[in-house]
């Protein structure tokens, strides 16, 4: 048996490392539905449809995702293209008046020919209702009809067994 010499000198340390690893594995065991019982009342589902639309409104790529999260915890989305990287975090909140608020934080890297990489950020607070579909454009408005665009459609739903992904 090939053992680490440091553990032979400190057998108690090896035992503690093994015990700690066992505790970590046990602590990471998720509940069957993925939501801890004390957090269910704060859980929401964020449906995300990301798509790239070419000139002439031709959809050339799309991705559908549903993520279960809790209010105040962000859901991340990363899109990587040939000359663009978009990293967006959507964080749902509930305001004191009971309405929902979605905070969108985006980072965009664009490789512009003959200019290099351009970096920009965006931060938007979007009021919304459960079940309402909203659109987020991480690259902003399209300058002309000859440009492709990235659209992200978002829908926030309360967490229930019936709206779980899968």
GIPE-V785457 format. One record per helix or strand of 2 or more residues. SS is the DSSP state (A for helix, B for strand). FROM is the first residue (numbers start at 0). TO is the last residue. If there is no record, write none. Layout:
((SS/FROM/TO) (SS/FROM/TO))
//
This chain:
((A/4/8) (A/10/26) (A/36/41) (B/42/53) (B/57/69) (B/73/79) (B/83/93) (B/99/111) (B/115/127) (B/132/135) (B/148/157) (A/160/162))
//
